[in-house]
Amino acid sequence: MNNNKIDKKLVAYITAGFPDVDFSVDLALSLKEAGADILELGIAFSDPVADGPIIEEANLKSLQNGFKMQDIFEISKKVSCSIDTYWMGYFNSFYHKGIEDISQLAKKLGVKGFIIPDLPHEESVPYRSMFKKLDLNLVNFVAPTDDEARVKEVVKQSDGFIYLVAYTGITGQGVDEDLTKIIQDIKQDSQTPVYVGFGVNEKTAKEKSKGVDGVIVGSAFVKVLLDDSLSKIQKITKISQIASNIKEAINS
Amino acid sequence: MYVPKKSKFDPDDNGHFGIYGGRYVPETLMPTLLELDKEYAKVRFDKNFWEEVNYYFNEYVGRPSPLYYAKNISDELGAKIYLKREDLNHTGAHKINNTIAQGLLAKRLGKKKVIAETGAGQHGVATATVAALLGLECDVFMGEIDVKRQELNVFRMKLLGARVHSVKSGSKTLKDAMNEAIRYWVTNARDTFYIIGTVAGPHPYPMMVRDFQAIIGYEAKAQILKKEGKLPDSVIACIGGGSNAMGIFSHFLDEDSVTCIGIEAGGKGIDTQQHGCSLAKGSPGVLHGQMSYLLQDDDGQIKEAYSISAGLDYPGIGPEHAFLKDLKKARYENITDQEALDAFVWLSQKEGIIPAFESSHAVAYLKKMKKEELENKLIIVNLSGRGDKDMVQAQTLIDID
């Protein structure tokens, strides 16, 4: 590891296929240009219980707009060779397609892995060996409510990166918590990079990135996706600008 | 004194009933659920805890509820029909059995705030009641549409000191109220106890709520043995999430001679898109922290359920029911809105008992049973709630002249 140069990563979440496949592809490639290291393609779900009002609204609008799982397959095909791509969705979206089938498809499309907020460690056990075999990462979540023993249990088998939830709450809103202790707990048990997510935006990114290897940004981008006063091109420009500002902030 | 017993249908350590159940929640909630699991294991068979629960069951709820021999409908159908009168409980339904026990558990865990989701408002009222009784702060989540439909229950909850949050997301009904309750819970995991209203949600809720509602089956079994000297041939209950059914079934599932029959909401008919039959028309999937049968589309998006009765208007079902269905340990049928309405009038006029719309589904099934299932047979119907709450809606639906 290079200790002299800071190289903190930026993970960018977008609601996939919203408003359409081509837009998502353009946005993903532009995010890559702006410095995003990993793309999270968010699968809209009817009941997104880990999400706050912004992503929840984007989920709903996307579904009303006719989002289908097929959309995410098409986007992945076009962007996965340019940027490390993960599928972020609620477990039912994957389970309903059959975990084996969807894993094979993810592999074929060049996807790196899955981020599934309602699949905690215990429930993931039956699927881990299959993911491993296909070299797909299942990202583990650590929450500020976890004690040291729980952190140890959760991170012992970690692939890709560890998703540290910044506060006790849902995406896009919440009160900052002191994560020093929990970051120490994670680092003690795992070499896997730790990225912090929930409530990360241009204002908070620098502070939140302290002690971790990168940040995950969702609501700050999705807010722009929902802004009807902007054209498609303006949305892509604005989101990319935010991404570039955040990337700079966390590495300054 | 009622104390639950281990059941051969108990889930495994992680809450799995076969493939169903489990804990599909954000990591933030896992420590809370693991703690609850540990604490519940401590009190599940603990005499002191159950002494307290039984005290409130008897003195506050008014238990045991009668097992009433419904002579008039029995004569009409040629069967011997008993009604388990959960409608006579304080607050008018079986819901209070569960909220009393969960409220006491919350206190024991040192939590001063409780939350609940509610559809028709019955579970919200039962939670607000217990919160008032035990001095707990109470927030109830209710879909905006239900808030309008059930104005009176909203007022009841507020009168009891609860805050009612009108949920404006998604379909604005029970499913979304539960989403919002979970979001609130994730945000306040450290000091808030979630009183889930049915045998659903992440482990240990399905087992815990079943244990709390199993007082119904425990009493009914003793009562029928005393009155008739034998077990019933069948036990019938309506199913939304499935707690009143799980409650009465639990003490009969081990008896091979007894058929347990759960009645789902057929809405406008099982071949339309407007019903609540997750078992009949759904497929396994994950919602609200558990795996069970769900109404969903080909992409796994959850469909909206429909029923005339807000208490049955839910696209999922408790995981133990899913398990029992696959094992064929219980039978599941459905009743349409119209059949339920007819039974609502029938029971009112024949027995002078006005059932809740939910319970009317169970009553209605009596009329659909085959002759050989009725003739000289002994049947218990769980009358899970009273119809007072449905009067305003009934007025617009039924022409009595």
Interface residues (C-beta under 8 A of the other chain):
Chain A: F45 S46 D47 P48 V49 A50 D51 G52 P53 E56 L60 L63 K68 M69 Y90 F91 N92 S93 F94 Y95 H96 K97 P117 D118 L119 P120 H121 E122 E123 F141 V142 A143 P144 T145 D146 D147 R150 V154 V165 T168 G169 I170 G174
Chain B: N14 G22 R23 Y24 V25 P26 E27 T28 L29 M30 P31 T32 L34 S169 G170 K175 D176 N179 I182 R183 V186 T187 N188 A189 R190 S283 P284 G285 V286 L287 H288 G289 M291 L294 Q296 D298 D299 G300 Q301 I302
